[in-house]
Amino acid sequence: MNSIWQHADWPNFRYADQLIPANQLYHYAQSAGRLSNQLQGIPDDQRLDACVDLNSPLVCHHSPI
């Protein structure tokens, strides 16, 4: 899988949303909403730490040094 910036159309993306099953979109939106609600309930400093912790594995996986 290529990194986002390696796609030929970067930064002008094209996608066919009709190819994504509706149930996958629904479950993603539901999960994102739950996560957002949980993050709203914690202090700002802990929220920042949580966001860094959530994104660090993704960044490390897609941007190897």
Secondary structure, 3 states (H helix, E strand, C coil): CCCHHHCCCCCCCCCCHHHCCHHHHHHHHHHHHHHHHHHHCCCHHHHHHHHHHHHHHHHHHHCCC
